[in-house]
Amino acid sequence: MAERHPLDPQVLDRRARGYAERSFLGGTSIGSRAGLLVFVGLVLIGGLGGILFQVDQTANRALGETAAARRLAGLAEASRRETMQLRVPEKDFLLRKDPAANETLIAAAEQAARTLDALYALPDAKPMQAHIATVRDGIAQYGSNFSEAVKIETLIGLSPNQGLRGDVAKTTAALEARFRELNLSAAMTQLARVTRIVRESLLLETKVDHALIEKNYETLKLLVAAAQTTPRDKTALEALVKTHETDAATLINARLRVDRETRAFDEIFAYIGPGLEEIVLASERAVALAAENVTRAQDFARVAVAGGAGGTLLFLVFFAALLLKSVYTPIRRVAEAAIRLAAGD
């Protein structure tokens, strides 16, 4: 039998058979391996882009919640400040009796109502809408009561010579003149006593003693009835005393109505005060929650970016190293075989 030559094609084919299957990508060309590396890199970059997109969305949501919470808090604080400042024109009117304070308060109340409406319309204000509606109704009631108080004060008279005060002053002056003319000193003294009691009854927070007023008017009427004068003068004096009593009673009742309206101011603010505080507290809670969400978003961004970028880089390096190994390992084996051939193996 003839001996086979070491380079016989059948020998070479037997040695090469199955070699590609015994190495990573053994039968793949270098160009295909480079393309695979590019494809895997693009997939990893796409995954990293998705992570960055998610981070961006989370950050945008957190920043949007923060902006909405700050707007909510700003409107809540503005509502509280504008509502409480309504008492400034109230005190100004009660002290100076300036009817322009009514217009000032109406304008301020409208502004406070607009701010509350803007606050009510915010989506994040839903938990506090009941309190906003309560404060809104309270402001409307307060404006109505204040306008009524101004109307009554104007009826009473913004100066001693106006309104009901002016009417009482005129009747008092007419009675004093007639008493002096008829020399009725006792009646004149009693009129002074009645005038003093009426004046004291007009003071704020003063309890009106109607029985005392009525008793002193009865005394004045008795003195007029007992006066030594003509029937005509007596009838005229009695009519003046009756007019004085009627005007004084109307004036005192108007003052009592003003007192009731003024007390209603305090009651209204006592009613809406808790609602205002709850609105401010709820807005502060919203700001705190938004700040917590921003912190969580920052933590998520750090972990996602660091983990995504680091993982992508490590995987890409590992895969690239694996591909390089699949290339240089066969080349090294060929080189080793060439050295052995050169050595005569």
GULUMRO-374528 format. One record per residue: x, y negated, z negated of N, C-alpha, C in turn. Coordinates in steps of 0.05 Angstrom, whole numbers. Atoms other than C-alpha are relative to their C-alpha. Layout:
<pts>
X,Y,Z,X,Y,Z,X,Y,Z
...
</pts>
This chain:
<pts>
17,24,0,0,0,0,18,-25,0
-17,24,-2,27,-68,19,-4,-18,-24
1,18,24,43,-116,-38,-11,-27,8
12,26,-6,2,-180,-40,19,-22,-7
-17,23,5,38,-245,-35,-13,-18,-21
12,17,21,28,-292,-95,-17,-23,10
16,22,-11,0,-346,-50,-21,10,19
22,-11,-17,-49,-299,-16,-26,-15,-6
25,15,4,-115,-337,-6,-20,14,-19
18,-13,18,-154,-283,-42,8,-3,-29
-10,4,27,-109,-291,-103,-7,-28,-9
7,28,7,-118,-366,-102,-29,-4,-5
29,3,4,-193,-361,-94,-9,12,-26
8,-13,25,-197,-313,-153,8,-17,-24
-9,17,22,-158,-360,-198,-17,-25,-2
15,25,1,-199,-421,-179,-29,4,-7
29,-5,4,-266,-387,-186,-8,-5,-29
11,5,27,-307,-414,-246,15,-22,-15
-16,20,15,-256,-467,-265,-17,-26,-5
16,25,3,-304,-527,-253,-20,2,-22
21,-4,21,-356,-497,-300,13,1,-27
-12,-3,26,-305,-490,-355,11,-27,-11
-9,26,9,-291,-566,-362,-23,-20,3
21,21,0,-334,-629,-375,0,-14,27
2,12,-26,-359,-654,-307,23,9,19
-23,-10,-15,-306,-609,-276,-4,-2,30
4,1,-29,-339,-609,-207,-9,-27,10
10,27,-8,-356,-684,-206,23,-17,8
-22,18,-10,-316,-735,-167,5,-23,-19
-7,23,17,-281,-793,-200,-20,-23,5
19,21,-5,-328,-842,-165,-26,4,-14
26,-6,14,-389,-806,-193,3,-5,-30
-4,4,29,-358,-807,-262,0,-30,-7
0,28,5,-345,-882,-257,-29,-12,2
28,9,-3,-417,-893,-233,-16,8,-25
15,-9,24,-443,-852,-292,8,-18,-24
-8,18,21,-402,-896,-339,-14,-27,2
14,25,-5,-432,-958,-308,-29,3,-8
29,-4,5,-503,-929,-313,-5,1,-31
3,-2,29,-494,-910,-387,4,-27,-13
-5,27,11,-465,-979,-401,-24,-18,4
24,17,-5,-525,-1013,-368,-23,8,-18
21,-9,18,-573,-970,-408,4,-10,-28
-6,10,27,-538,-988,-472,-4,-30,-2
4,30,1,-537,-1062,-454,-30,-6,0
29,4,0,-612,-1057,-438,-12,5,-28
10,-6,27,-624,-1025,-506,7,-22,-19
-9,23,17,-583,-1080,-540,-17,-25,6
17,23,-7,-623,-1132,-501,-28,3,-13
26,-5,13,-687,-1100,-527,1,-7,-30
-3,6,28,-661,-1105,-598,2,-30,-5
-2,30,2,-642,-1178,-588,-27,-13,5
27,12,-6,-711,-1192,-558,-18,3,-25
16,-4,25,-744,-1161,-620,9,-19,-22
-10,19,20,-699,-1203,-665,-10,-28,6
9,26,-8,-718,-1265,-625,-30,-3,-6
29,1,6,-793,-1249,-631,-5,-2,-30
4,1,29,-787,-1237,-706,8,-28,-11
-8,26,9,-749,-1302,-715,-20,-22,8
19,20,-9,-799,-1341,-674,-26,1,-17
24,-3,18,-857,-1313,-715,5,-13,-27
-7,11,26,-822,-1331,-779,1,-30,0
-2,29,-3,-806,-1401,-755,-28,-13,5
27,10,-4,-877,-1410,-730,-17,-1,-25
14,0,26,-905,-1389,-797,10,-22,-19
-11,21,16,-858,-1437,-831,-11,-28,8
11,25,-10,-880,-1495,-787,-29,-3,-7
28,1,6,-953,-1478,-797,-4,-4,-30
2,4,29,-943,-1473,-873,7,-28,-8
-8,28,7,-908,-1540,-875,-22,-20,9
22,18,-8,-964,-1573,-835,-24,3,-19
21,-5,19,-1014,-1540,-882,5,-15,-26
-8,13,25,-976,-1566,-943,-2,-30,3
1,29,-5,-970,-1636,-912,-28,-10,-1
28,9,0,-1045,-1642,-899,-12,4,-27
11,-4,26,-1061,-1613,-967,8,-22,-19
-10,21,17,-1017,-1663,-1002,-12,-27,8
12,25,-9,-1044,-1720,-959,-30,-1,-9
28,0,9,-1116,-1699,-976,-1,-6,-30
0,6,28,-1100,-1699,-1050,6,-30,-6
-8,28,4,-1065,-1767,-1046,-22,-19,9
20,18,-11,-1118,-1800,-1003,-26,1,-17
25,-2,16,-1175,-1773,-1046,4,-14,-27
-4,13,25,-1144,-1797,-1111,3,-30,3
-2,29,-4,-1129,-1866,-1081,-26,-13,4
26,12,-3,-1203,-1876,-1071,-8,-16,-26
7,13,25,-1206,-1898,-1144,12,-28,-2
-13,27,0,-1162,-1959,-1129,-20,-21,7
20,21,-5,-1216,-2000,-1094,-24,1,-20
21,-1,21,-1266,-1975,-1146,7,-17,-24
-9,17,23,-1226,-2005,-1203,2,-29,8
-2,28,-9,-1213,-2067,-1162,-27,-13,1
27,12,-1,-1287,-2078,-1151,-11,-4,-28
11,2,27,-1305,-2065,-1223,13,-23,-16
-14,22,14,-1253,-2116,-1246,-6,-27,13
2,25,-13,-1259,-2170,-1193,-27,-6,14
26,3,-12,-1329,-2158,-1165,2,-10,29
-4,9,-28,-1303,-2167,-1094,-15,20,18
15,-19,-17,-1354,-2137,-1045,17,12,23
-18,-11,-21,-1297,-2127,-994,11,27,-8
-10,-26,9,-1276,-2069,-1038,-17,23,11
17,-21,-11,-1336,-2030,-1011,9,8,27
-10,-7,-26,-1310,-2035,-940,27,14,-1
-26,-13,3,-1240,-2016,-963,-4,29,-8
4,-27,9,-1267,-1955,-999,-13,17,22
13,-15,-22,-1311,-1934,-940,22,9,20
-21,-7,-19,-1250,-1937,-894,18,22,-11
-18,-20,13,-1207,-1898,-944,-14,27,-2
15,-25,1,-1262,-1846,-953,-2,14,27
0,-12,-27,-1268,-1836,-878,26,12,7
-27,-10,-5,-1193,-1827,-873,4,26,-15
-3,-25,16,-1193,-1775,-929,-17,22,12
17,-21,-12,-1251,-1739,-895,12,11,26
-13,-9,-24,-1214,-1737,-829,24,19,-6
-22,-17,7,-1153,-1708,-863,-10,28,-10
11,-25,9,-1195,-1655,-897,-11,17,23
9,-14,-23,-1228,-1638,-831,23,13,16
-23,-11,-14,-1160,-1629,-798,11,23,-15
-9,-22,16,-1139,-1585,-856,-18,24,3
20,-22,-2,-1203,-1544,-851,3,15,27
-2,-12,-26,-1190,-1532,-777,24,18,4
-24,-17,-3,-1122,-1499,-788,-6,29,-5
5,-29,4,-1123,-1423,-780,9,10,-27
-11,-10,25,-1080,-1414,-842,-16,-11,-24
15,12,22,-1130,-1455,-884,-25,15,-7
24,-15,5,-1183,-1402,-884,-4,7,-29
5,-6,28,-1171,-1380,-956,-8,-24,-18
7,23,16,-1181,-1451,-980,-23,-17,11
21,15,-13,-1239,-1472,-936,-23,-7,-19
22,5,20,-1290,-1466,-993,7,-24,-17
-9,23,16,-1249,-1515,-1035,0,-25,17
0,24,-17,-1241,-1562,-976,-28,-10,4
28,9,-3,-1316,-1563,-965,-10,-13,-25
9,12,25,-1327,-1578,-1039,11,-28,-3
-12,27,2,-1279,-1637,-1038,-12,-18,21
13,16,-21,-1309,-1661,-972,-27,-10,-9
27,8,9,-1379,-1662,-1002,2,-20,-23
-4,18,22,-1353,-1695,-1065,7,-28,9
-7,26,-10,-1322,-1752,-1025,-24,-14,12
25,11,-12,-1387,-1762,-987,-18,-11,-22
17,8,23,-1426,-1765,-1053,12,-25,-14
-13,23,13,-1374,-1812,-1083,-4,-26,16
4,24,-17,-1379,-1860,-1024,-29,-10,-2
28,8,2,-1455,-1860,-1029,-5,-13,-27
3,12,26,-1453,-1874,-1104,13,-27,-2
-14,26,2,-1402,-1929,-1096,-15,-21,16
16,19,-15,-1443,-1963,-1042,-24,-9,-15
23,7,16,-1503,-1960,-1088,8,-18,-23
-9,17,22,-1463,-1989,-1145,6,-29,10
-6,26,-11,-1439,-2046,-1101,-26,-16,6
26,13,-6,-1510,-2060,-1078,-13,-10,-26
12,9,25,-1534,-2063,-1150,15,-24,-12
-16,22,10,-1476,-2107,-1171,-5,-26,15
6,24,-16,-1492,-2154,-1114,-28,-11,-8
27,8,10,-1565,-2155,-1138,2,-14,-27
-4,13,26,-1542,-2171,-1208,12,-27,3
-13,26,-5,-1498,-2226,-1182,30,2,-4
-29,-2,2,-1424,-2228,-1167,13,-24,-14
-9,23,16,-1418,-2295,-1204,-24,-7,-18
22,7,20,-1458,-2325,-1263,-23,-14,13
22,15,-12,-1500,-2367,-1216,-13,14,23
11,-15,-22,-1519,-2312,-1167,-18,23,-10
16,-23,6,-1571,-2257,-1166,-16,-2,-25
17,-1,24,-1608,-2235,-1228,13,-16,-23
-13,16,20,-1556,-2268,-1273,-6,-29,4
7,27,-6,-1569,-2333,-1238,-29,-7,-7
28,5,7,-1644,-2325,-1247,-4,-3,-30
2,2,30,-1637,-2313,-1322,13,-26,-10
-14,25,8,-1588,-2371,-1328,-18,-24,6
17,23,-7,-1637,-2418,-1292,-24,-1,-19
23,-1,18,-1696,-2395,-1335,8,-9,-29
-10,8,26,-1654,-2403,-1398,4,-30,-1
-5,30,0,-1633,-2474,-1378,-27,-15,0
26,14,-1,-1706,-2492,-1363,-13,1,-28
12,-3,26,-1729,-2465,-1431,15,-19,-20
-15,18,18,-1673,-2502,-1468,-7,-29,4
7,28,-5,-1691,-2567,-1433,-28,-6,-11
27,5,10,-1765,-2560,-1451,0,1,-31
-1,-1,29,-1750,-2540,-1523,13,-25,-12
-13,25,9,-1703,-2599,-1530,-19,-24,3
18,22,-5,-1754,-2645,-1499,-23,0,-20
22,-2,19,-1809,-2620,-1546,9,2,-29
-11,0,27,-1762,-2619,-1606,-7,26,-14
5,-26,12,-1772,-2544,-1619,26,14,-6
-27,-10,7,-1707,-2529,-1654,0,30,-8
1,-28,8,-1729,-2462,-1683,-1,18,25
2,-15,-25,-1750,-2437,-1614,27,-1,15
-26,2,-14,-1684,-2463,-1586,21,19,-13
-18,-18,14,-1645,-2424,-1639,-6,29,7
7,-28,-6,-1684,-2361,-1625,7,6,29
-8,-5,-28,-1672,-2369,-1550,29,5,2
-29,-5,-1,-1598,-2373,-1563,6,28,-10
-4,-27,10,-1603,-2309,-1604,-8,21,22
8,-19,-22,-1641,-2274,-1547,20,0,22
-20,2,-21,-1591,-2299,-1496,26,15,-7
-24,-14,9,-1533,-2272,-1537,-4,30,1
6,-28,0,-1566,-2204,-1545,0,11,29
1,-8,-28,-1580,-2200,-1470,29,1,12
-27,1,-11,-1508,-2220,-1454,16,24,-10
-15,-22,11,-1480,-2167,-1501,-10,27,13
11,-24,-12,-1526,-2115,-1469,11,5,28
-11,-2,-27,-1494,-2129,-1402,28,11,1
-28,-10,0,-1425,-2107,-1425,1,30,6
-3,-28,-7,-1400,-2041,-1398,3,17,-25
-2,-20,22,-1405,-1980,-1443,-13,-10,-26
14,10,24,-1451,-2019,-1491,-28,12,0
27,-12,2,-1513,-1984,-1516,-21,-22,-3
20,21,0,-1574,-2025,-1502,-22,7,-21
21,-4,20,-1622,-2033,-1561,-25,-14,10
24,12,-11,-1688,-2044,-1526,-19,-10,-22
18,8,22,-1726,-2047,-1591,9,-27,-12
-10,25,10,-1682,-2104,-1616,-6,-23,19
6,21,-20,-1690,-2143,-1551,-30,-7,-1
29,5,0,-1765,-2134,-1552,-9,-15,-26
7,13,25,-1769,-2155,-1626,8,-30,1
-8,28,-2,-1730,-2220,-1612,-17,-16,20
18,14,-19,-1774,-2237,-1552,-27,-5,-14
25,4,14,-1835,-2226,-1595,2,-24,-20
-4,23,19,-1806,-2275,-1647,0,-26,16
0,25,-17,-1793,-2326,-1591,-28,-7,9
27,5,-9,-1864,-2318,-1566,-17,-11,-23
15,10,24,-1892,-2329,-1637,7,-29,-5
-9,28,4,-1850,-2392,-1644,-13,-19,20
13,17,-21,-1877,-2418,-1578,-30,-3,-6
29,2,5,-1948,-2401,-1597,-6,-18,-24
5,16,24,-1940,-2437,-1664,10,-29,4
-10,27,-5,-1909,-2499,-1632,-22,-21,1
19,22,0,-1944,-2565,-1642,3,-16,26
-2,13,-26,-1954,-2585,-1570,-26,3,15
25,-1,-15,-2007,-2593,-1517,-4,28,12
5,-26,-12,-2041,-2531,-1489,14,4,27
-13,-2,-26,-2012,-2547,-1421,30,7,-3
-29,-5,4,-1940,-2549,-1447,3,28,-12
-2,-26,12,-1953,-2487,-1488,-3,22,21
3,-20,-21,-1978,-2449,-1428,24,2,18
-24,0,-17,-1918,-2471,-1387,23,14,-15
-22,-13,15,-1870,-2449,-1443,-4,30,-1
5,-28,1,-1904,-2382,-1450,6,14,27
-6,-11,-26,-1898,-2371,-1375,30,2,4
-29,-1,-3,-1824,-2389,-1377,12,22,-17
-10,-22,17,-1812,-2341,-1436,-6,27,13
7,-25,-14,-1848,-2286,-1398,18,5,24
-19,-3,-23,-1806,-2299,-1336,28,7,-9
-27,-5,11,-1743,-2300,-1378,2,29,-9
0,-28,10,-1762,-2233,-1410,1,20,24
1,-17,-24,-1778,-2202,-1342,27,1,14
-26,2,-14,-1713,-2227,-1310,22,14,-17
-20,-13,17,-1672,-2204,-1370,-3,30,0
5,-29,-1,-1705,-2135,-1369,10,12,26
-9,-9,-27,-1691,-2128,-1294,30,0,1
-29,2,0,-1619,-2151,-1305,12,23,-16
-11,-21,17,-1607,-2102,-1362,-4,28,13
5,-25,-14,-1639,-2044,-1323,20,4,23
-20,-2,-22,-1594,-2060,-1264,27,7,-11
-26,-7,12,-1534,-2059,-1309,2,29,-9
1,-29,7,-1555,-1991,-1336,4,18,24
-3,-16,-25,-1560,-1965,-1265,29,0,9
-28,1,-7,-1490,-1990,-1251,17,18,-18
-14,-18,19,-1466,-1954,-1314,-3,29,8
5,-27,-8,-1498,-1890,-1290,16,7,25
-16,-5,-24,-1466,-1896,-1221,30,2,-6
-28,0,7,-1399,-1911,-1253,8,26,-14
-6,-26,13,-1403,-1850,-1298,0,23,20
0,-21,-21,-1420,-1809,-1236,26,2,14
-26,-1,-13,-1353,-1829,-1207,18,20,-14
-17,-18,15,-1317,-1794,-1263,-9,29,2
11,-27,-3,-1363,-1734,-1258,7,12,27
-6,-10,-27,-1351,-1728,-1183,30,9,1
-28,-7,-2,-1276,-1729,-1191,7,23,-19
-4,-23,17,-1279,-1680,-1249,-10,25,15
10,-23,-15,-1318,-1635,-1201,18,8,22
-17,-7,-24,-1271,-1640,-1141,29,4,-8
-28,-2,8,-1207,-1643,-1182,12,29,2
-11,-27,-3,-1198,-1567,-1189,2,10,28
-2,-7,-29,-1213,-1558,-1115,25,-12,13
-24,13,-11,-1158,-1608,-1097,25,15,-10
-24,-14,11,-1108,-1573,-1143,3,27,13
-1,-27,-12,-1126,-1505,-1114,10,-2,29
-9,4,-28,-1116,-1532,-1043,30,-4,1
-29,5,1,-1047,-1558,-1061,16,26,-8
-13,-25,8,-1028,-1493,-1097,0,21,22
2,-20,-22,-1052,-1450,-1039,20,-7,22
-19,8,-20,-1010,-1491,-991,28,5,-9
-27,-6,11,-949,-1484,-1036,5,30,2
-4,-29,-3,-960,-1409,-1037,5,8,29
-5,-5,-29,-963,-1409,-961,28,-7,8
-28,8,-6,-897,-1446,-957,19,20,-12
-18,-20,12,-865,-1397,-1006,0,26,15
2,-25,-15,-891,-1338,-967,15,-2,27
-14,5,-25,-865,-1368,-902,30,1,-4
-28,0,6,-797,-1378,-934,10,29,-4
-7,-29,4,-796,-1304,-955,1,14,27
0,-12,-26,-814,-1284,-884,25,-8,16
-24,9,-14,-756,-1326,-857,24,16,-11
-23,-16,12,-708,-1291,-906,0,28,10
1,-27,-11,-733,-1223,-884,8,1,29
-8,1,-29,-726,-1243,-811,30,-3,3
-29,3,-1,-655,-1265,-824,14,27,-6
-12,-26,8,-638,-1199,-859,-4,20,23
5,-18,-23,-670,-1160,-801,18,-7,23
-17,8,-22,-631,-1201,-750,28,9,-5
-28,-8,6,-565,-1188,-785,4,30,4
-3,-29,-2,-577,-1113,-790,-3,9,29
5,-9,-27,-606,-1106,-720,22,-8,19
-21,9,-18,-553,-1147,-685,26,15,-6
-25,-14,7,-495,-1117,-724,-1,30,7
3,-28,-6,-522,-1046,-719,-2,6,29
4,-5,-29,-544,-1051,-647,25,-5,16
-25,6,-15,-481,-1084,-622,22,20,-7
-21,-19,8,-435,-1039,-663,-5,28,10
6,-26,-10,-472,-976,-645,4,2,30
-4,0,-29,-473,-995,-571,29,1,7
-28,1,-6,-399,-1011,-571,13,27,-7
-12,-26,7,-380,-946,-608,-8,22,19
9,-21,-19,-423,-903,-562,13,-3,27
-12,5,-26,-396,-937,-500,30,8,0
-28,-8,2,-324,-927,-524,3,30,-1
-1,-29,2,-337,-855,-542,-6,13,27
7,-11,-26,-370,-840,-475,22,-5,21
-22,6,-18,-315,-876,-437,24,18,-5
-23,-18,7,-262,-836,-475,-5,28,10
7,-27,-9,-299,-772,-458,4,3,30
-3,-1,-29,-301,-789,-384,30,-1,7
-29,1,-5,-227,-808,-385,13,27,-5
-11,-26,6,-211,-743,-418,-6,21,21
7,-19,-21,-249,-705,-365,16,-4,25
-16,5,-23,-204,-738,-314,29,7,-5
-29,-4,4,-135,-737,-346,7,28,-10
-6,-27,9,-141,-667,-376,7,18,23
-8,-16,-23,-143,-631,-308,26,-10,13
-24,11,-12,-89,-678,-282,25,9,-16
-22,-9,17,-45,-660,-342,6,30,5
-5,-28,-5,-56,-586,-328,14,4,27
-14,-2,-26,-36,-595,-255,29,-8,-3
-28,8,4,26,-632,-278,16,22,-13
-14,-22,14,43,-576,-326,6,23,19
-4,-22,-19,32,-525,-271,22,-7,20
-21,8,-18,77,-565,-224,27,3,-13
-26,-3,14,132,-566,-276,8,29,-1
-6,-29,1,126,-491,-284,7,11,27
-7,-9,-27,127,-481,-209,29,-8,7
-27,10,-6,189,-525,-204,21,17,-16
-19,-16,16,220,-481,-258,2,29,10
-2,-27,-12,208,-419,-215,-21,19,-8
22,-18,9,144,-392,-247,-18,6,24
</pts>
